[in-house]
Amino acid sequence: MEAIFTPSSNVQAAPVSKKRHRIGLALSGVAILFLAFDSILKLLQLPVVLEGTAQLGYPTSVVFGIGLLLAVCLAFYVIPRTSILGAILLTGYLGGAIATHVRVGNPLFSHTLFPIYVALLIWGGLYLREERLRALVPLIGGTSRP
């Protein structure tokens, strides 16, 4: 069985158009800015962050570690060679956020589903700009088999 990313693979993605690539960068950029801001606030352990963490039922002592974890996952996403791994790690991180909001009974659309909105930006942006991902998961036109 051939690996999907080898040059001799039968699965090929269409080249990224400039427009598609720019849209992908914009979507990824919004997610990156939001997550970087969130990570920095956690690393700085600002009072508003500590209060919010306590309201969610977590000890404030974990805030720095959560911020560091988010920063590492985000770094993997920002580096082009590891961006798919970063998206997978961020998906896990955001899944934990969803579980937390469900557990405390936060409102559905404004709190509980917000991590899904961020995940859509992460994966949508990556999908539009990354040929390897489109080859692996051919959702929209432009993929072909020889």
Order of alpha helices (4+ residues) and beta strands (2+ residues): alpha-alpha-alpha-alpha-alpha-alpha
